[in-house]
Amino acid sequence: MGISKNKGLLIVCHTFNEKNSEEVTIRIFSCRKATKREAIEYGGEQ
């Protein structure tokens, strides 16, 4: 989950790879506006 610049709720798909305690890679591969149902379910607004 994330929030856009205009305060819209986003669904974000990502991978997380911790190479060691000081190096982490996060890869975002998909992001979309949350549906009205998802927004209600997670307490956000559509």
PEHU-V547769 format. One record per backbone hydrogen bond with DSSP energy under -1.0 kcal/mol. CO is the residue of the C=O (numbers start at 1). NH is the residue of the N-H. If there is no record, write none. Layout:
co = (CO/CO)
nh = (NH/NH)
This chain:
co = (2/4/8/9/10/11/13/13/15/17/23/23/25/27/30/32/35/36/37/38/39/40)
nh = (10/7/4/34/2/32/29/30/27/25/19/20/17/15/13/11/39/40/41/42/44/43)
